[in-house]
Amino acid sequence: MSGPSCARLTLWTAIALSLLITPASGQHRQYSQADAQAKNWPWMDKSLSPDQRADMVLKEMTLDEKIGLVHGEGMPGWGRPRPNWYLGNGGAGFVLGVERLGIPMIQMSDAAYGVRSSAQNGRYSTALPSDLAAASSWDPDTACEYGALIGTELRAQGYNMTLGGGVNITREPRNGRTFEYMGEDPILAGTLVGNRIKCEQAQHVIGDIKHYALNDQESGRNEVNVIIDERAMRETDLLAFQIGIGIGHPGAVMCSYNSVNGDFACENKHLLTDILKDDWRFPGFVLSDWGGTHSTVKASAAGLDNEEPEDIFFGEKLKQAVQAGQVPASELDEHVRRILRSEFASGIVDYPVEKGVVDVEGGFQTSRQIAEQSMVLLKNEGNVLPLDRTAIHSIAIIGGHADSGMISGGGSAQVDPPGPPSQWQAHVWFPTSPLKAIIAKAPGVTFNFDRGTDPASAADAAKSADVAIVFAYQWLSEGMDVSTLSLPDNQDALIEAVAAANPHTIVVLETGAAVTMPWIDHVSGVLEAWYGGNRGADAVANILFGDVNPGAKLPITFPRSDADLPHPELLTPPRGRMRGPEAPPSFTVTYDEGLKVGYKWYDAENKPVLFPFGFGLSYTTFSYSDLKLSAGNGHVATVSFTVKNTGNRAGSEISEVYASLPESAGEPPKRLVGWAKTLLKPGESRELTLDIDPKFLSIYDENSRAWQLVPGSYNFMAGGSSQSLPLAGKVDLTN
Ligand code: BGC
């Protein structure tokens, strides 16, 4: 189009836009500290508690202002743009503040392993290793560093709330979001996510834990009804949230898409009110997953405080319901009070966001260090690793786009690589090339790169090299599951062919979850690098050449085959079903394995696994001795033992303590109850003493609706993995 008609259109567009913009513009300026002082708002007194401050603001608010706080204002690319779209910061959503009273807007961004949408925002954010990778560090300090970096970068990009802190436990490892979560054990996952949130929120952003609850598969996530008994859910999936909330005190909990025992999670009174708000005394607010709200009156009464990303149920409809008395005014006040409370508690009112420049180099460094703590050495036959630069003359590097980068997890977790914004569910390889990082480590060595698309040509490339390193990947994303734990794209055949051609074959896995390894007996080494973040290649090279000694351990079991999973078939929704916010769930998944999640399943069913939970090798070795057990006051069990570095290089060991409960407890054979990470020099030994929290030894009793320590004899086991526990002893914990 050209000429006058084009000009007219432009003029009309401008007029239309100005009409849309004018009514709201100026109303939502962020207030400054000077405003606060000038107005002398009593709730700006930092010495008051967040609850007191929230109550004071609530009293001043009109009905419209209250409604404005309990829903989102849209998301770019989601539904029809709303009139005030321009007030957003480009993230997944925003909530209007009340400028008149000094309450800022809440600007939210997804931030699972880094701040999402940085390219769109014209800025940059660090891609950390995946959440599951960082969980392999088993290290609360690493989790804290992870959260602190994300919190800092959120604020630098103009956000004051994170949508991250995913902790759905790995009941279904084919779940496309397994990489966003923290593994299969609720105590480990809950402890780590809690520490991540604690340190993220310390940067003055509202923290969030998600997806509450039992959103354990992506297939049909909006329409699956999960059936699970109360005890199983309390001791597994919900326990991870309970521990995470207890440590991290997030300002928000995101309820999930799925339904649990007949009610959608975002209108499930049992989950939101009975458990989260009443039993756990969670003082913050519940926001719906995007489009996860299904009703007005029911959801509000159940305990949903904020609808995202729009106002389909919590806008005009909620206002009318309040005016008609269908929703008590006090109920709306409670939603608003909780949101205000989290704004005060997190510090976003007292420390308004100031955009800044992200510390790019600092982020690279943190990302690499976390990756080095996260990569798990799974096999090292004949000490093929670390590679000896003086003895090796040629290396074949094969597959996995190793010449250009390393893969990352997709969906709303996706961090944009440098360049144009990434597309939804595109495979994104971060420009961190293992080939280049390895070449830089070994001057004088001859390299041969083969793309790995043809097994025969890869075998040819591998044949004459001293060592062959195959890079293999499994791409995962929100919005889909994988149908199998087998590597995709014919990579099993590729590895078999290379291994047949070269007896020194090492496989580096870039996976979001567990994978099966039919070739395991034919290769010499396996390093699980997960999704390594934007300096993953340096971490891989540092480990392969021994500049870093690996010390991470698996936070999930690697089964031998899909057939060994509790549900060999992944259930998917039926064809031709009803869809939309008012459609009922279309299919059911029954978690009848109950308490037997992850290693508890394989233990109880006596199924051998490929690599057990808690497993990981080092370039040194460790021994365990001198177990001492005692029972102290309040049923605290104390477990002491000595761990010794018996090899010839320094290394850190994650020591794990498991307990078998008395028979009458009716529990799986054992559960993780404590762990410690110790850095030891060659020959050095240290006595470790772990006080075991009685909560971690308890069971959830459905009759009394309380946690109970079953009196009797507890067997404690200590060692280096869930299947290598050389120390064991019993102690009585009797009332
Ligand atoms: C995801 C959430 C995410 C939200 C906003 C949803 O589809 O399930 O995890 O925070 O979108 O992007």
Boltz pocket constraint, residues with backbone or C-beta under 6 A from the ligand:
constraints:
  - pocket:
      binder: B
      contacts: [[A, 92], [A, 110], [A, 163], [A, 210], [A, 289], [A, 290], [A, 412], [A, 478]]
      max_distance: 6.0
